Amino acid sequence: MTTFRFAFIKANWHSDIVDQALVGFLQVIPEAQVDVFTVPGALEMPLVARDLALTGKYAAVAAAALVVDGGIYRHDFVAQAVLNGLMQTGLETSVPILSVSLTPHHFQETEHHKNIYRDHFVLKGKEAGKAALEISKLRASIAK
């Protein structure tokens, strides 16, 4: 059985929420198989994902961020740029890049909303862990 290595990138903005994606990811993939990298914000994720993918160490890279409407910029443009960058990185490096980057329509800085998103990020982290394992196994079987 092949043991895969994974990278997990997490944006530092809203880290109390975003870090929960790593919690979920590690419920599926053993911590010993995961290297964790923290970036300032979502826009830095595609570049770091590319750098990690190009090392050849990782079967897949997961990237997590919460992109909210800060009132200054259009958060949907930021989210689209991040997603496009992550997808392009995967296609250019041939390493699966998984997004756990969410853009809520109506995020509010209340404990109630934060708790909802913390719980949701755990779930999304688990889903990313399962996807990382599935795509890695599939790609390994294709390469045989």
C-alpha positions, 0 to 999 in steps of 0.5 A: 500500500502506498503512503501518500504525503499531502500539503495543507495551506491555510489562510490566516484571515479568519483563522479561528474559522479556517483552521477548522478545515485542517481539523477535519482534514486530519480526521481523515488523513493522519497528521504524520502525512500532512505538512501545514503551511500558513499564508497571509490571505487567500490570494497567496494560496495559488502561488504557494500551492504551485511552489509545493506542487513543484517540489514533487513531494505531495500527492495533493495539495489542499487550500483553505480560506474564508473570503468575506465581503470586507466592504472595500473590495468585491469578495466574489472577484477575490474568490474567483481569482483564488479558485482560478489560480488553484485550478490553473496550478493543478493543471500546470503541475499535474498535482491535484489542488483541492479548494476548501475556500468558501465565500459566504453571501451574508457572513456576519461577525457574530458568534452564531455565524462564526460557529456555523462556519467553524462547524462547516469548515470541519465538514469541508476539511473532511471532504477535502481529505477524502477527495485527496485520498481518492484522487491520489489512489486513482492517479497511482492506479493510472500510473501503473 
